[in-house]
Amino acid sequence: MQQTFSRAVTAALASALVLALAALPARAAEPLLTVLFTGNTYGNYAPCPS
């Protein structure tokens, strides 16, 4: 019983860690992509001129 509980706790902590680490790059990449694609540090999205 204790071994099953220990495995469940380990799996829950591992999945929480994976979700936390996966969320960080998604938030951090957005301003960088804005600056790269628009050349604008104010966060305004502008389409590329054709």
Biopython code that builds the backbone (N, CA, C, O; Angstrom):
import numpy as np
from Bio.PDB.StructureBuilder import StructureBuilder

atoms = [
    (1, "MET", "N", (0.827, -1.201, 0.000)),
    (1, "MET", "CA", (0.000, 0.000, 0.000)),
    (1, "MET", "C", (0.868, 1.260, 0.000)),
    (1, "MET", "O", (0.616, 2.204, -0.749)),
    (2, "GLN", "N", (1.880, 1.256, 0.843)),
    (2, "GLN", "CA", (2.739, 2.434, 0.933)),
    (2, "GLN", "C", (3.541, 2.625, -0.354)),
    (2, "GLN", "O", (3.807, 3.756, -0.761)),
    (3, "GLN", "N", (3.926, 1.517, -0.994)),
    (3, "GLN", "CA", (4.682, 1.622, -2.238)),
    (3, "GLN", "C", (3.809, 2.221, -3.344)),
    (3, "GLN", "O", (4.292, 3.018, -4.149)),
    (4, "THR", "N", (2.544, 1.849, -3.388)),
    (4, "THR", "CA", (1.622, 2.402, -4.381)),
    (4, "THR", "C", (1.415, 3.893, -4.144)),
    (4, "THR", "O", (1.407, 4.683, -5.088)),
    (5, "PHE", "N", (1.249, 4.272, -2.888)),
    (5, "PHE", "CA", (1.078, 5.687, -2.553)),
    (5, "PHE", "C", (2.328, 6.486, -2.914)),
    (5, "PHE", "O", (2.232, 7.596, -3.439)),
    (6, "SER", "N", (3.490, 5.921, -2.632)),
    (6, "SER", "CA", (4.745, 6.595, -2.949)),
    (6, "SER", "C", (4.893, 6.802, -4.451)),
    (6, "SER", "O", (5.346, 7.859, -4.890)),
    (7, "ARG", "N", (4.517, 5.808, -5.235)),
    (7, "ARG", "CA", (4.577, 5.945, -6.693)),
    (7, "ARG", "C", (3.599, 7.000, -7.188)),
    (7, "ARG", "O", (3.910, 7.764, -8.102)),
    (8, "ALA", "N", (2.418, 7.041, -6.585)),
    (8, "ALA", "CA", (1.416, 8.028, -6.992)),
    (8, "ALA", "C", (1.892, 9.448, -6.670)),
    (8, "ALA", "O", (1.705, 10.362, -7.473)),
    (9, "VAL", "N", (2.494, 9.630, -5.520)),
    (9, "VAL", "CA", (3.005, 10.946, -5.137)),
    (9, "VAL", "C", (4.154, 11.351, -6.058)),
    (9, "VAL", "O", (4.233, 12.503, -6.483)),
    (10, "THR", "N", (5.034, 10.415, -6.363)),
    (10, "THR", "CA", (6.151, 10.704, -7.266)),
    (10, "THR", "C", (5.648, 11.082, -8.648)),
    (10, "THR", "O", (6.153, 12.027, -9.254)),
    (11, "ALA", "N", (4.655, 10.353, -9.154)),
    (11, "ALA", "CA", (4.096, 10.663, -10.472)),
    (11, "ALA", "C", (3.413, 12.027, -10.470)),
    (11, "ALA", "O", (3.529, 12.779, -11.438)),
    (12, "ALA", "N", (2.705, 12.348, -9.397)),
    (12, "ALA", "CA", (2.024, 13.642, -9.315)),
    (12, "ALA", "C", (3.032, 14.790, -9.266)),
    (12, "ALA", "O", (2.840, 15.811, -9.927)),
    (13, "LEU", "N", (4.092, 14.631, -8.496)),
    (13, "LEU", "CA", (5.112, 15.680, -8.421)),
    (13, "LEU", "C", (5.853, 15.832, -9.745)),
    (13, "LEU", "O", (6.166, 16.949, -10.157)),
    (14, "ALA", "N", (6.135, 14.717, -10.410)),
    (14, "ALA", "CA", (6.825, 14.782, -11.695)),
    (14, "ALA", "C", (5.960, 15.470, -12.741)),
    (14, "ALA", "O", (6.456, 16.283, -13.521)),
    (15, "SER", "N", (4.670, 15.150, -12.762)),
    (15, "SER", "CA", (3.790, 15.791, -13.744)),
    (15, "SER", "C", (3.616, 17.281, -13.436)),
    (15, "SER", "O", (3.536, 18.090, -14.360)),
    (16, "ALA", "N", (3.557, 17.651, -12.173)),
    (16, "ALA", "CA", (3.461, 19.068, -11.817)),
    (16, "ALA", "C", (4.730, 19.813, -12.226)),
    (16, "ALA", "O", (4.658, 20.951, -12.691)),
    (17, "LEU", "N", (5.880, 19.185, -12.058)),
    (17, "LEU", "CA", (7.143, 19.806, -12.458)),
    (17, "LEU", "C", (7.211, 19.986, -13.970)),
    (17, "LEU", "O", (7.651, 21.028, -14.455)),
    (18, "VAL", "N", (6.779, 18.978, -14.708)),
    (18, "VAL", "CA", (6.789, 19.071, -16.172)),
    (18, "VAL", "C", (5.858, 20.182, -16.642)),
    (18, "VAL", "O", (6.216, 20.945, -17.539)),
    (19, "LEU", "N", (4.677, 20.282, -16.054)),
    (19, "LEU", "CA", (3.745, 21.342, -16.439)),
    (19, "LEU", "C", (4.299, 22.725, -16.102)),
    (19, "LEU", "O", (4.138, 23.664, -16.881)),
    (20, "ALA", "N", (4.940, 22.850, -14.962)),
    (20, "ALA", "CA", (5.507, 24.143, -14.569)),
    (20, "ALA", "C", (6.643, 24.544, -15.504)),
    (20, "ALA", "O", (6.749, 25.707, -15.894)),
    (21, "LEU", "N", (7.481, 23.591, -15.860)),
    (21, "LEU", "CA", (8.603, 23.903, -16.751)),
    (21, "LEU", "C", (8.135, 24.158, -18.175)),
    (21, "LEU", "O", (8.761, 24.931, -18.900)),
    (22, "ALA", "N", (7.055, 23.525, -18.582)),
    (22, "ALA", "CA", (6.539, 23.731, -19.937)),
    (22, "ALA", "C", (5.873, 25.099, -20.065)),
    (22, "ALA", "O", (5.858, 25.673, -21.154)),
    (23, "ALA", "N", (5.330, 25.623, -18.991)),
    (23, "ALA", "CA", (4.634, 26.909, -19.050)),
    (23, "ALA", "C", (5.606, 28.088, -19.096)),
    (23, "ALA", "O", (5.274, 29.131, -19.658)),
    (24, "LEU", "N", (6.777, 27.944, -18.525)),
    (24, "LEU", "CA", (7.726, 29.058, -18.478)),
    (24, "LEU", "C", (8.216, 29.503, -19.857)),
    (24, "LEU", "O", (8.177, 30.700, -20.139)),
    (25, "PRO", "N", (8.675, 28.604, -20.728)),
    (25, "PRO", "CA", (9.142, 29.078, -22.036)),
    (25, "PRO", "C", (8.034, 29.703, -22.879)),
    (25, "PRO", "O", (8.299, 30.612, -23.666)),
    (26, "ALA", "N", (6.817, 29.237, -22.728)),
    (26, "ALA", "CA", (5.716, 29.793, -23.514)),
    (26, "ALA", "C", (5.477, 31.256, -23.142)),
    (26, "ALA", "O", (5.205, 32.080, -24.015)),
    (27, "ARG", "N", (5.575, 31.574, -21.883)),
    (27, "ARG", "CA", (5.389, 32.961, -21.454)),
    (27, "ARG", "C", (6.601, 33.819, -21.813)),
    (27, "ARG", "O", (6.447, 34.977, -22.199)),
    (28, "ALA", "N", (7.785, 33.268, -21.691)),
    (28, "ALA", "CA", (8.997, 34.047, -21.922)),
    (28, "ALA", "C", (9.246, 34.306, -23.402)),
    (28, "ALA", "O", (9.879, 35.302, -23.751)),
    (29, "ALA", "N", (8.764, 33.435, -24.273)),
    (29, "ALA", "CA", (9.064, 33.567, -25.697)),
    (29, "ALA", "C", (8.204, 34.628, -26.375)),
    (29, "ALA", "O", (8.603, 35.168, -27.407)),
    (30, "GLU", "N", (7.052, 34.936, -25.830)),
    (30, "GLU", "CA", (6.140, 35.854, -26.515)),
    (30, "GLU", "C", (6.730, 37.248, -26.724)),
    (30, "GLU", "O", (6.674, 37.733, -27.853)),
    (31, "PRO", "N", (7.292, 37.929, -25.723)),
    (31, "PRO", "CA", (7.869, 39.255, -25.981)),
    (31, "PRO", "C", (9.059, 39.199, -26.938)),
    (31, "PRO", "O", (9.249, 40.105, -27.749)),
    (32, "LEU", "N", (9.852, 38.146, -26.843)),
    (32, "LEU", "CA", (10.991, 38.011, -27.740)),
    (32, "LEU", "C", (10.524, 37.884, -29.180)),
    (32, "LEU", "O", (11.098, 38.508, -30.073)),
    (33, "LEU", "N", (9.485, 37.082, -29.420)),
    (33, "LEU", "CA", (8.962, 36.937, -30.775)),
    (33, "LEU", "C", (8.369, 38.245, -31.274)),
    (33, "LEU", "O", (8.470, 38.560, -32.460)),
    (34, "THR", "N", (7.757, 39.002, -30.386)),
    (34, "THR", "CA", (7.197, 40.295, -30.789)),
    (34, "THR", "C", (8.297, 41.223, -31.281)),
    (34, "THR", "O", (8.148, 41.875, -32.314)),
    (35, "VAL", "N", (9.394, 41.282, -30.548)),
    (35, "VAL", "CA", (10.497, 42.159, -30.935)),
    (35, "VAL", "C", (11.144, 41.675, -32.229)),
    (35, "VAL", "O", (11.484, 42.484, -33.092)),
    (36, "LEU", "N", (11.316, 40.366, -32.370)),
    (36, "LEU", "CA", (11.967, 39.840, -33.572)),
    (36, "LEU", "C", (11.135, 40.064, -34.823)),
    (36, "LEU", "O", (11.671, 40.436, -35.867)),
    (37, "PHE", "N", (9.830, 39.840, -34.727)),
    (37, "PHE", "CA", (9.001, 39.902, -35.921)),
    (37, "PHE", "C", (8.509, 41.310, -36.249)),
    (37, "PHE", "O", (8.161, 41.580, -37.399)),
    (38, "THR", "N", (8.472, 42.200, -35.281)),
    (38, "THR", "CA", (7.950, 43.537, -35.553)),
    (38, "THR", "C", (8.994, 44.629, -35.369)),
    (38, "THR", "O", (8.821, 45.735, -35.880)),
    (39, "GLY", "N", (10.077, 44.338, -34.648)),
    (39, "GLY", "CA", (11.059, 45.362, -34.356)),
    (39, "GLY", "C", (10.496, 46.428, -33.439)),
    (39, "GLY", "O", (10.936, 47.578, -33.478)),
    (40, "ASN", "N", (9.531, 46.061, -32.615)),
    (40, "ASN", "CA", (8.802, 47.007, -31.788)),
    (40, "ASN", "C", (8.864, 46.525, -30.344)),
    (40, "ASN", "O", (8.438, 45.407, -30.055)),
    (41, "THR", "N", (9.379, 47.335, -29.439)),
    (41, "THR", "CA", (9.493, 46.920, -28.049)),
    (41, "THR", "C", (8.244, 47.245, -27.240)),
    (41, "THR", "O", (8.199, 46.955, -26.045)),
    (42, "TYR", "N", (7.237, 47.837, -27.859)),
    (42, "TYR", "CA", (6.017, 48.187, -27.130)),
    (42, "TYR", "C", (4.994, 47.066, -27.123)),
    (42, "TYR", "O", (3.962, 47.198, -26.465)),
    (43, "GLY", "N", (5.236, 45.969, -27.827)),
    (43, "GLY", "CA", (4.328, 44.838, -27.832)),
    (43, "GLY", "C", (3.229, 44.932, -28.863)),
    (43, "GLY", "O", (2.292, 44.133, -28.832)),
    (44, "ASN", "N", (3.314, 45.889, -29.782)),
    (44, "ASN", "CA", (2.300, 45.993, -30.832)),
    (44, "ASN", "C", (2.658, 45.066, -31.982)),
    (44, "ASN", "O", (3.797, 45.039, -32.448)),
    (45, "TYR", "N", (1.672, 44.313, -32.428)),
    (45, "TYR", "CA", (1.896, 43.397, -33.542)),
    (45, "TYR", "C", (1.609, 44.131, -34.846)),
    (45, "TYR", "O", (0.514, 44.663, -35.029)),
    (46, "ALA", "N", (2.560, 44.162, -35.733)),
    (46, "ALA", "CA", (2.384, 44.810, -37.032)),
    (46, "ALA", "C", (2.669, 43.785, -38.125)),
    (46, "ALA", "O", (3.654, 43.051, -38.034)),
    (47, "PRO", "N", (1.835, 43.721, -39.147)),
    (47, "PRO", "CA", (2.094, 42.763, -40.223)),
    (47, "PRO", "C", (3.332, 43.164, -41.019)),
    (47, "PRO", "O", (3.680, 44.342, -41.105)),
    (48, "CYS", "N", (3.976, 42.178, -41.589)),
    (48, "CYS", "CA", (5.159, 42.450, -42.410)),
    (48, "CYS", "C", (4.732, 43.119, -43.710)),
    (48, "CYS", "O", (3.751, 42.698, -44.324)),
    (49, "PRO", "N", (5.445, 44.142, -44.135)),
    (49, "PRO", "CA", (5.092, 44.777, -45.414)),
    (49, "PRO", "C", (5.394, 43.832, -46.575)),
    (49, "PRO", "O", (6.396, 43.117, -46.569)),
    (50, "SER", "N", (4.525, 43.845, -47.550)),
    (50, "SER", "CA", (4.741, 42.947, -48.688)),
    (50, "SER", "C", (5.207, 43.724, -49.905)),
    (50, "SER", "O", (5.440, 43.135, -50.960)),
]
sb = StructureBuilder()
sb.init_structure("model")
sb.init_model(0)
sb.init_chain("A")
sb.init_seg("    ")
for serial, (resi, resn, name, xyz) in enumerate(atoms, 1):
    if name == "N":
        sb.init_residue(resn, " ", resi, " ")
    sb.init_atom(name, np.array(xyz, "f"), 0.0, 1.0, " ", f" {name:<3s}", serial, name[0])
structure = sb.get_structure()
